[in-house]
Amino acid sequence: METMPWRGVLVATALPLRRTDLGIDHDAYAAHVRWLADNGCHGVVPNGSLGEYQVLSADERAAVVRTAVQAAPPGFAVVPGVSAYGADEARRWAEQAAETGCPAVMLLPPTAYRADDAAVAAHYREVARAGLPIVAYNNPLDTRVDLTPALLRRLHEDGLIVAVKEFSGDVRRAYTIAELAPGLDVLAGADDVALELLVAGAVGWIGGYQNAVPASCVRLYQAAVSGDLAAATPLYRALHPLLRWDSRTEFVQAIKLSMDVAGRPGGPTRPPRRPLSPADAEHVRTTTERLIAAGHR
């Protein structure tokens, strides 16, 4: 996996913020990265949506990557998100990742407007100039830009991407991508369809709920990729009441609350995100408590 660091279980890390001033707690974040490694995960993806990259300053965003790299043990991948409104800024973040020692980056299509295929290709081509392998991130629900299997084939054939984090929710995509771009790695990107995508041939899982129950998520991944559905299916069914929060608008708040319940540094979110409603918070809290009581870690 060191030669293909986007494979395996990578955690889209939540970012611990101090309750007093919403500043970043870098010590807590470094400890969290090490804890994820200790629990069998293969790497982290800082500065993704779960890491609230949109509301970080440039200095904060760069510091988060440095903290993750410094905390990561040998062989533990740090694949930062480098998404931005425009390709120039995204390329600069990819260059910063390369300078910091990261082996690859993750990149959304342009987020400033609904780009067509030519604009998407130009975007990835510019960021590829930084020289690092790029994991494309397909999240049409948020970006309104769909990296269709045909477009992914084009990007892969042009040498611009090595993998795709597939978050469309359509598990049929895995089969079509395999047919059109057989050399492109598919990574499960939405926790609540992770098993379906892994069974369909995904070679990695970039997820959110590993922040709270990493060991159980790693067990699920290992069972799925080995074809042991007798072990994977009941584990997936048990975790799914939490995993489905990864596809909801309030996923950051929900995952951070589950982290708090699990004794991890979750904490608050920055505006414009607000706390969960009392009913949603109670649901997340009691579900997490039940799973931890059942032995999930």
Sequence and secondary structure as in RCSB ss.txt:
>XXXX:A:sequence
METMPWRGVLVATALPLRRTDLGIDHDAYAAHVRWLADNGCHGVVPNGSLGEYQVLSADERAAVVRTAVQAAPPG
FAVVPGVSAYGADEARRWAEQAAETGCPAVMLLPPTAYRADDAAVAAHYREVARAGLPIVAYNNPLDTRVDLTPA
LLRRLHEDGLIVAVKEFSGDVRRAYTIAELAPGLDVLAGADDVALELLVAGAVGWIGGYQNAVPASCVRLYQAAV
SGDLAAATPLYRALHPLLRWDSRTEFVQAIKLSMDVAGRPGGPTRPPRRPLSPADAEHVRTTTERLIAAGHR
>XXXX:A:secstr
  SSTTSEEEEE    B TTT  B HHHHHHHHHHHHHTT  EEE SSTTTTGGGS HHHHHHHHHHHHHH  TT
 EE  B   SSHHHHHHHHHHHHHHT S EEE S SSS   HHHHHHHHHHHHTT S EEEEE HHHHS    HH
HHHHHHHTT  SEEEE SS TTHHHHHHHH TTSEEEE SGGGHHHHHHTT  EEEESGGGT HHHHHHHHHHHH
TT HHHHHHHHHHHHHHHGGGGSTTHHHHHHHHHHHTTS      TT     HHHHHHHHHHHHHHHHTT  
